Amino acid sequence: MPDVQALVNDFLIKLKKRKIEGSRATARHTAELLRSVISQQRVPYTNQAGALIDAVRAVGEKLIAANPVELAVGNIVRRVLHIIREEDLSLTTAAIAGLNLSAASDGDDDDDGERDEHTVLSAAVVAAAARSTLRPPSLQTLLEDMPESAAIPHTSSSGGDSEGKSKSADKSSRTRKLKHDVIEAVNELIQDITTCHEQIAEQAIEHIHQNEVILTLGGSKTVLEFLYAAKEKKRSFRVFVAEGAPRYQGHLLAKELVARGLQTTVITDSAVFAIISRVNMVIVGAHAVMANGGVIAPVGLNMVALAAQKHAVPFVVLAGSHKLCPLYPHNPEVLHNELRSPSELLDFGEFSDCLDFGSGTGSPRLHVVNPAFDYVPPKLVSLFITDTGGHNPSYMYRLIADYYSADDLVVVLGVAMEEVVDAQMEILAQYMEACQALFMLEEKQNY
């Protein structure tokens, strides 16, 4: 079995160097890594959930700091933490129910006073468990630290040895049971991430009708599968694809659509307002969906959303549940954007005079800003379509609450804002160094 630390280090390098493209692939790799961490984590007899939470937190802090703009990493870390808490709560509730049943069956031979005593003790344990739900220490610790007289009905002294062995075996069984249940739940999470495209695409027939004109921007695998699913259901419609400069991923999407038999037209991003009056619906993907219903999306989509609102065209966002972020856009730890390399916009050989690194100050006269994302406020979104169905923006906070625990939302898993900013500044410095090296290389070649 591979060493967990080696797996973590390898994934950290990929995140820092942006070797993994797309939120879906990043989310899947994050979940698989955390599954390995959990499976190889040794847990004590007491507070097993706490040990697993600490291990996942420690790894999660490093992953988030490596690429703070990729919110899917933090989403999956928090989802796994929520899974651990929920599975621990489920096992503890089952154990409490078992104690109550045992006390009730053994109490048939006791007098009414003893039955009342066991009832009161069980109620106290349940009340304590309710107060400690989703907060460390683990609920399992409450059961294991209970006095024996309160937790287990009285038995004869002759059965003491067998009772002690049974209790030890039960502890070991609960430890294995918790890890097993958590790993199974993480496997289900990975399966949901893998199949989210198909689950979203199944709803296409409900939203795309005959002879409609659909507008999208950039390249999204989810949008591709959604449109193709509608075509497979014998829907006839036309797609306008805004090219999504400067990376022009819309060109790749258009090729895929044509290859699958859809009528497709490529337009420039600046032509969106000119063409929007002919459009029946805008369907786009998302980088992340915030708790207030706002969307962090590829750059240019805010302009598309404004055009859609101006002409009363529905603006529909497709997003898997792994993109649902429990944070709000005003949270200081949320980085909305990432600046990509200026080489995507300019040819340095052509603009070498403007850059003028040979001046006395060494500072270029031309600066290039190439943001990767836009923020689309919830008031511009008509509908979200996720793998759990269609939802209004005002309902997203409630949907997100089902996937995360409140204890994991206060900060980004303990990552200081300074670390996040330092990581972002390091990325910018690397871009500037690469640009300067490229310029110097071209200068030498020209000379």
C-alpha positions in Angstrom: 0.0 0.0 0.0 1.5 3.4 -1.0 2.6 5.7 1.8 0.0 8.3 2.6 2.5 11.2 3.1 3.9 10.5 -0.4 0.4 10.6 -1.9 -0.3 13.9 -0.1 3.0 15.5 -1.3 2.4 14.4 -4.9 -1.1 15.8 -4.8 0.1 19.1 -3.3 2.6 19.5 -6.1 -0.1 18.9 -8.7 -2.4 21.5 -7.0 0.4 24.1 -6.8 1.4 23.7 -10.4 -2.2 23.5 -11.6 -1.7 20.1 -13.1 -5.3 19.0 -12.5 -7.9 20.7 -14.8 -11.4 21.2 -13.7 -13.3 21.1 -10.4 -14.7 17.7 -11.0 -11.3 16.0 -11.4 -9.9 18.0 -8.4 -12.8 17.0 -6.2 -12.5 13.3 -7.1 -8.8 13.2 -6.5 -9.3 15.0 -3.2 -11.9 12.5 -2.0 -9.7 9.6 -3.1 -6.7 11.0 -1.2 -8.8 11.5 2.0 -10.1 8.0 1.7 -6.5 6.7 1.8 -5.8 8.9 4.8 -8.8 7.6 6.7 -8.1 3.9 5.8 -4.5 4.1 7.1 -5.2 6.2 10.1 -4.9 4.4 13.4 -7.7 5.4 15.9 -7.8 4.9 19.6 -10.5 3.2 21.6 -11.9 6.5 22.8 -12.8 9.5 20.6 -12.3 7.6 17.3 -14.2 10.2 15.3 -12.0 13.0 16.8 -8.8 11.2 15.7 -10.2 10.9 12.1 -11.3 14.5 12.1 -7.9 15.7 13.2 -6.2 13.6 10.5 -8.5 14.9 7.8 -8.1 18.5 9.0 -4.3 18.3 9.0 -4.3 17.2 5.4 -7.1 19.5 4.4 -5.2 22.6 5.6 -2.3 21.8 3.3 -4.5 21.0 0.3 -6.5 24.3 0.6 -3.4 26.4 1.0 -1.9 24.8 -2.1 -4.7 26.1 -4.4 -7.0 28.4 -2.5 -8.9 29.4 -5.7 -10.0 25.9 -6.3 -12.9 25.8 -3.9 -13.8 22.2 -4.7 -10.8 21.1 -2.5 -12.2 22.7 0.6 -15.7 21.5 -0.3 -14.7 17.9 -0.4 -12.6 18.2 2.8 -15.6 19.6 4.6 -17.9 17.0 3.1 -15.6 14.2 4.5 -15.6 15.9 7.9 -19.4 16.0 7.8 -19.4 12.3 6.9 -17.3 11.4 9.9 -19.5 13.3 12.3 -22.7 11.9 10.8 -21.4 8.3 10.9 -20.2 8.7 14.5 -23.6 10.2 15.5 -25.4 7.3 13.8 -23.3 4.6 15.6 -23.7 6.4 18.9 -27.5 6.7 18.5 -27.7 3.0 17.7 -25.6 2.2 20.8 -27.9 4.3 23.0 -31.0 2.6 21.5 -29.4 -0.8 22.2 -28.7 0.2 25.8 -32.3 1.3 26.3 -33.6 -2.0 24.8 -31.3 -4.0 27.0 -32.3 -2.1 30.1 -36.0 -2.5 29.3 -35.7 -6.3 28.8 -33.6 -6.9 31.9 -35.8 -4.6 34.0 -38.8 -7.0 33.7 -37.6 -8.8 36.8 -36.8 -5.6 38.8 -39.2 -3.5 40.8 -40.7 -0.3 39.5 -38.1 1.9 41.3 -35.1 0.3 39.5 -36.9 0.6 36.1 -37.4 4.3 36.8 -33.7 4.7 37.7 -32.6 3.1 34.4 -35.1 5.3 32.5 -33.8 8.5 34.0 -30.1 7.6 33.3 -30.8 6.8 29.7 -32.7 10.0 29.3 -29.7 11.9 30.7 -27.3 10.2 28.3 -29.6 11.1 25.4 -29.8 14.7 26.5 -26.0 14.9 26.8 -25.6 13.4 23.4 -28.0 15.9 21.9 -26.1 18.8 23.4 -22.8 17.5 22.0 -24.0 16.6 18.5 -21.4 17.6 15.9 -19.0 18.9 18.5 -15.8 17.3 19.9 -15.4 15.3 22.0 -17.0 12.5 20.1 -20.4 11.1 21.2 -18.7 7.7 21.3 -16.6 9.0 24.1 -19.7 9.8 26.1 -20.8 6.2 26.0 -17.3 4.8 26.7 -16.7 7.2 29.6 -20.1 6.4 31.2 -20.1 4.7 34.6 -20.6 1.0 34.2 -23.6 1.1 36.5 -25.3 3.7 34.2 -24.4 2.2 30.9 -24.9 -1.5 31.5 -27.6 -3.2 33.4 -26.5 -5.1 36.6 -25.5 -8.7 36.1 -24.3 -11.5 38.4 -20.7 -11.5 39.6 -20.1 -14.9 38.0 -20.4 -13.3 34.5 -17.8 -10.6 35.2 -15.0 -12.0 33.1 -17.1 -12.7 30.1 -18.6 -9.2 30.4 -15.2 -7.6 30.4 -14.2 -9.6 27.3 -17.4 -8.7 25.6 -16.9 -5.0 26.3 -13.3 -5.0 24.9 -14.5 -6.8 21.8 -17.3 -4.4 21.4 -14.9 -1.4 21.5 -12.7 -2.9 18.9 -15.8 -3.7 16.8 -17.0 -0.1 17.0 -13.6 1.2 16.0 -13.6 -1.0 12.9 -17.3 -0.2 12.2 -16.7 3.6 12.3 -13.8 3.5 9.8 -15.7 1.0 7.6 -18.9 3.2 7.5 -16.9 6.4 6.8 -15.0 4.8 4.0 -18.2 3.4 2.5 -19.7 6.9 2.7 -16.7 8.4 1.0 -16.9 5.8 -1.7 -20.5 6.9 -2.3 -19.3 10.5 -2.5 -16.7 9.6 -5.1 -19.4 7.8 -7.1 -21.6 10.9 -6.9 -18.8 13.1 -8.2 -18.0 10.6 -11.0 -21.7 10.4 -12.2 -22.8 13.9 -11.6 -22.7 14.7 -15.4 -25.1 11.9 -16.1 -27.5 12.8 -13.3 -27.7 16.4 -14.4 -28.0 15.4 -18.1 -31.1 13.3 -17.2 -33.0 16.5 -16.5 -32.3 18.1 -19.9 -35.5 16.9 -21.4 -37.5 18.9 -18.8 -35.8 22.2 -19.6 -34.9 22.2 -23.4 -37.9 22.3 -25.8 -38.3 22.0 -29.5 -36.8 24.6 -31.9 -35.1 26.6 -29.1 -31.9 28.6 -29.4 -29.5 28.0 -26.5 -26.5 30.2 -25.7 -23.5 29.1 -23.7 -19.9 30.4 -23.1 -16.6 28.6 -22.9 -16.2 24.9 -22.6 -18.0 22.8 -19.9 -18.2 19.1 -19.9 -21.5 19.3 -17.9 -23.1 21.6 -20.5 -21.9 19.3 -23.3 -23.5 16.2 -21.8 -26.7 18.2 -20.9 -27.2 19.4 -24.5 -26.4 16.0 -26.0 -28.9 14.3 -23.7 -31.6 16.7 -25.0 -30.7 15.8 -28.6 -30.8 12.1 -27.7 -34.4 12.6 -26.6 -35.2 13.9 -30.1 -35.2 17.6 -29.2 -34.3 19.8 -32.2 -32.5 23.0 -31.2 -29.6 25.3 -32.1 -26.6 26.3 -29.9 -24.7 29.5 -29.9 -21.3 29.2 -28.3 -19.3 32.3 -27.2 -15.7 31.4 -27.7 -14.6 32.2 -24.1 -11.4 34.3 -24.8 -8.5 34.2 -24.1 -8.3 30.5 -23.7 -11.0 29.9 -26.4 -12.4 26.8 -24.8 -15.7 27.6 -26.6 -13.9 26.4 -29.8 -13.4 23.0 -28.3 -17.0 22.8 -27.1 -18.2 23.7 -30.5 -16.2 20.9 -32.1 -17.6 18.4 -29.6 -21.2 19.6 -30.3 -20.8 19.4 -34.0 -19.2 15.9 -33.7 -22.3 14.8 -31.8 -24.7 16.2 -34.4 -25.9 19.5 -32.9 -26.4 22.6 -34.9 -23.8 25.0 -33.6 -22.7 28.6 -34.2 -19.6 30.2 -32.7 -19.7 33.9 -31.8 -17.2 36.3 -30.2 -17.7 37.2 -26.6 -18.4 40.8 -27.5 -21.3 39.7 -29.7 -23.3 38.3 -26.8 -25.5 41.5 -26.4 -26.0 41.6 -30.2 -27.3 38.0 -30.3 -29.1 37.6 -27.0 -32.5 38.8 -28.4 -32.6 35.6 -30.6 -31.9 33.3 -27.6 -34.5 31.4 -25.6 -32.2 30.2 -22.8 -28.7 30.6 -21.5 -27.1 27.4 -20.1 -23.7 27.6 -18.5 -21.4 25.7 -16.1 -19.8 27.0 -12.9 -16.6 27.0 -11.1 -18.3 27.2 -7.7 -21.7 28.0 -6.2 -21.6 30.1 -3.1 -24.0 29.8 -0.1 -25.9 32.9 -1.1 -26.6 31.5 -4.6 -23.9 33.5 -6.3 -21.7 31.9 -8.9 -18.0 32.0 -9.5 -17.8 31.2 -13.2 -15.4 31.5 -16.1 -14.6 35.1 -17.0 -17.2 36.7 -19.3 -20.2 35.0 -17.8 -21.2 38.1 -15.8 -21.6 40.0 -19.0 -23.8 37.1 -20.4 -25.9 37.1 -17.3 -26.5 40.9 -17.5 -27.5 40.5 -21.2 -29.9 37.7 -20.3 -31.5 39.8 -17.5 -31.8 42.8 -19.8 -33.7 40.7 -22.4 -35.6 38.5 -19.9 -33.8 35.3 -21.0 -33.6 32.5 -18.4 -30.0 32.1 -17.1 -29.5 28.5 -16.0 -26.4 27.2 -14.2 -25.4 23.5 -14.2 -23.3 22.4 -11.2 -22.6 19.2 -9.4 -23.0 19.0 -5.6 -19.2 19.0 -5.2 -19.3 22.6 -6.4 -21.7 23.8 -3.7 -19.5 25.9 -1.4 -20.8 26.6 2.2 -18.9 30.0 2.3 -20.2 33.4 1.3 -18.4 35.6 -1.3 -17.8 38.2 1.3 -15.8 35.8 3.6 -12.2 37.0 3.7 -10.8 33.5 3.1 -12.6 33.3 -0.3 -10.4 34.2 -3.2 -12.7 35.0 -6.2 -10.1 35.1 -8.8 -6.8 33.9 -10.2 -4.6 35.8 -12.6 -3.4 33.7 -15.5 -0.3 34.1 -17.5 -0.2 37.3 -19.7 1.1 35.1 -22.5 -2.5 34.0 -23.1 -3.2 37.6 -24.2 -0.1 39.0 -25.8 2.8 37.9 -27.9 5.8 39.2 -26.1 7.9 39.5 -29.3 5.3 41.8 -30.8 4.9 43.9 -27.6 8.6 44.0 -26.5 8.8 47.8 -27.1 5.9 48.4 -24.7 7.3 46.2 -22.0 10.7 47.8 -22.2 12.5 45.9 -19.5 15.7 47.6 -20.5 14.7 51.0 -19.0 16.5 52.4 -16.1 13.8 51.5 -13.6 13.4 48.0 -14.9 9.6 48.5 -14.7 7.5 47.8 -17.8 5.2 50.5 -19.1 2.6 47.9 -20.1 0.8 45.7 -17.6 -1.3 42.7 -18.5 -4.2 41.5 -16.2 -5.7 38.2 -17.2 -8.4 37.1 -14.6 -9.8 33.6 -14.8 -13.2 34.0 -13.2 -16.2 36.3 -12.9 -18.7 36.6 -10.0 -22.3 36.3 -11.0 -24.7 37.6 -8.2 -27.7 35.4 -7.3 -30.2 38.0 -8.7 -29.0 37.3 -12.2 -29.5 33.5 -11.9 -32.8 32.0 -12.8 -32.3 28.3 -11.9 -29.6 26.0 -10.6 -29.7 22.4 -12.0 -27.7 20.0 -9.8 -27.5 16.2 -9.5 -30.3 16.5 -6.9 -32.7 18.4 -9.1 -33.5 22.0 -10.0 -33.3 24.7 -7.3 -33.9 28.5 -7.0 -30.9 30.6 -5.9 -32.7 31.4 -2.6 -32.8 27.7 -1.8 -29.1 27.0 -2.2 -28.2 27.8 1.4 -30.6 25.2 2.6 -29.3 22.6 0.1 -25.7 23.3 1.1 -26.6 23.0 4.8 -27.4 19.3 4.2 -23.8 18.6 3.1 -21.7 20.4 5.7 -21.4 20.7 9.5 -21.5 24.1 11.2 -18.2 23.4 13.1 -16.3 23.3 9.8 -17.5 26.7 8.4 -16.0 29.2 10.8 -12.7 29.3 9.0 -11.2 27.5 6.1 -10.1 24.6 8.3 -7.7 26.8 10.3 -5.8 28.1 7.3 -4.7 31.7 8.1 -5.6 34.4 5.6 -1.9 35.3 5.5 -1.1 31.8 4.2 -3.7 32.1 1.4 -2.5 35.5 0.4 1.2 34.3 0.4 0.2 31.4 -1.8 -1.5 33.8 -4.3 1.4 36.2 -4.3 3.8 33.3 -4.9 1.8 32.3 -7.9 1.9 35.9 -9.3 5.6 36.1 -8.7 6.1 32.8 -10.7 4.1 34.2 -13.6 6.1 37.4 -13.7 9.4 35.5 -13.6 8.2 33.2 -16.4 7.1 36.2 -18.5 10.4 38.0 -18.0 12.4 34.8 -18.9 10.3 34.4 -22.0 10.9 38.0 -23.0 14.6 37.8 -22.5 14.8 34.5 -24.5 13.0 36.1 -27.4 15.3 39.2 -27.2 18.3 36.9 -27.5 16.8 35.1 -30.5 16.1 38.4 -32.2 19.6 39.6 -31.5 
